[in-house]
């Protein structure tokens, strides 16, 4: 199987059952595993302040970019092994109807209702 085929198979696995991305701590571990390559122009995980104000779709796309980076830089084996060890509790998941939802919008709505 080619690297591209393996990457696509891994991405399909990562999106099964509504999976979006690893939970923040695990995503940070994966980021470290691939070398925290901000210097290469790759954006970091949407964790900490980025978690609440990004949609599930944005999180999924950012995570996909990390897997793609790993594939392009000879790190796919390491990422496949890492992901194979994740349990369901290590994943952030949502239904298709919640892909464009984010916590920040909910916080703003609640704030607006109070005022």
ABEGO torsion letter per residue (X at the ends): XBAAAAAAAAAAAAABGGBABBBAAAAAAAAAAAGGAAAAGBBBBBBEAAAAABBAAAAAAAAAAAAAAAAAAGAAAAAAAAAAABBAAABBBBBAAAAABBAAAAAAAAAAAAX
